Amino acid sequence: IKKVINADVFDLQQGSFDTLLMLMNGTGIFKRYRDVTRKLKKLKNLLNPGGQILIDSSDIIYMFDQEEDGGHWVNTPYEYYGELEYTLKYQQDTQTTTWLYLDFNSLRALSANAGFKCELILEGDHFDYLARLSNP
């Protein structure tokens, strides 16, 4: 590692990065399913040719009731079952934010829409995974 920047990556106007590391459920930073492709395109513009994004997430479909046919009953007000809203309280301060848990197949499809090659690097025991998005 030669240089580290601690900033909101979507606020960066320029960059020439070899790797963007997005861990601890990195897909959460996208917040909404509908915004993933647009935000991935923004990140792609920050990468050098041949650059990569290392990102992880979890598929939370297991949290929903499974039907007899193997499908799941998903009752959520959001367009995608992995969009969750969190409210954090500390003393008198309250903040609410949306966080996205994205299944790998959706990440792969949305990444392709943004011009990335997406590959599964590692799959965990608890519906979690690590993926590499490469910038051809």
C-alpha positions in Angstrom: 0.0 0.0 0.0 1.5 3.3 -1.1 -1.3 5.7 -0.4 -4.5 5.5 1.6 -7.4 8.0 1.4 -10.1 8.1 4.1 -13.1 9.8 2.3 -16.5 9.2 0.9 -15.5 7.5 -2.4 -18.6 8.9 -4.2 -17.3 12.5 -3.4 -14.1 11.9 -5.2 -13.9 13.7 -8.5 -10.8 12.1 -9.9 -8.5 9.3 -9.0 -6.3 6.6 -10.4 -6.6 3.7 -8.1 -5.4 0.2 -8.6 -7.8 -1.2 -5.9 -10.8 -0.1 -4.1 -11.3 -2.2 -0.9 -15.0 -2.3 0.2 -15.3 -4.7 3.1 -17.5 -5.2 6.1 -20.5 -5.8 3.8 -19.2 -3.3 1.3 -22.3 -3.4 -0.9 -24.1 -1.5 1.9 -22.5 1.7 0.7 -24.8 1.6 -2.4 -27.8 1.8 0.0 -30.4 1.0 -2.7 -30.6 -1.7 -5.3 -31.7 0.8 -8.0 -28.5 2.9 -7.4 -25.9 0.1 -7.7 -25.1 0.3 -11.4 -24.9 4.1 -11.4 -22.6 4.1 -8.4 -20.4 1.3 -9.8 -19.9 3.4 -13.0 -18.7 6.2 -10.8 -16.3 3.9 -9.1 -15.1 2.5 -12.4 -14.1 6.1 -13.4 -11.8 6.2 -10.4 -9.9 3.0 -11.4 -6.8 2.6 -13.5 -7.0 0.3 -16.5 -6.8 -3.2 -15.0 -8.0 -1.9 -11.6 -10.2 -3.8 -9.3 -12.8 -3.5 -6.6 -12.7 -6.1 -3.8 -16.2 -6.2 -2.2 -18.1 -8.5 0.2 -21.7 -8.9 1.2 -24.2 -11.5 2.4 -27.3 -12.8 0.8 -30.0 -12.4 3.5 -32.7 -14.4 1.7 -32.4 -17.0 4.5 -34.1 -14.5 6.8 -37.4 -14.9 4.9 -39.9 -17.8 5.1 -39.2 -20.6 2.6 -42.1 -21.9 0.6 -42.7 -25.5 -0.3 -41.5 -24.9 -3.9 -38.2 -23.6 -2.6 -39.0 -20.0 -3.2 -39.2 -17.4 -0.4 -42.0 -15.2 0.9 -40.6 -11.7 1.0 -42.7 -9.0 2.6 -40.7 -5.8 2.4 -41.6 -2.2 1.5 -38.4 -1.9 -0.6 -37.8 -3.0 -4.2 -35.2 -5.6 -3.2 -35.2 -7.8 -0.1 -31.7 -6.9 0.8 -32.5 -3.2 1.5 -32.7 -2.6 5.2 -33.2 0.5 7.2 -31.2 1.0 10.4 -31.9 3.5 13.2 -29.0 4.3 15.6 -29.6 6.2 18.8 -27.0 7.6 21.1 -28.2 9.8 24.0 -30.5 12.4 22.2 -29.0 11.8 18.7 -30.9 9.6 16.3 -29.8 8.7 12.7 -31.5 6.5 10.2 -29.8 5.0 7.1 -30.4 2.4 4.5 -28.0 -0.4 4.0 -27.9 -2.9 1.1 -27.1 -6.6 1.4 -26.7 -7.9 -2.1 -26.7 -11.5 -3.3 -23.8 -12.5 -5.6 -25.9 -13.1 -8.7 -27.4 -9.6 -8.5 -24.0 -8.1 -7.9 -22.7 -10.0 -11.0 -25.5 -8.7 -13.2 -25.4 -5.1 -12.0 -21.6 -5.1 -12.3 -21.9 -6.3 -16.0 -24.3 -3.3 -16.6 -21.5 -1.0 -15.3 -18.8 -2.6 -17.5 -17.1 -4.8 -14.9 -16.2 -8.4 -14.9 -17.4 -9.9 -11.6 -15.9 -13.1 -10.1 -16.6 -14.9 -6.9 -13.4 -15.2 -4.9 -14.6 -16.8 -1.7 -17.9 -18.1 -0.3 -18.4 -18.3 3.5 -20.5 -20.6 5.5 -23.2 -18.0 6.4 -24.4 -16.8 3.0 -21.5 -14.4 2.7 -19.0 -13.9 -0.1 -16.1 -12.0 -1.4 -16.1 -10.8 -5.0 -13.6 -9.1 -7.4 -14.8 -6.6 -9.9 -12.2 -6.0 -12.6 -11.9 -3.1 -14.9 -11.0 -4.5 -18.3 
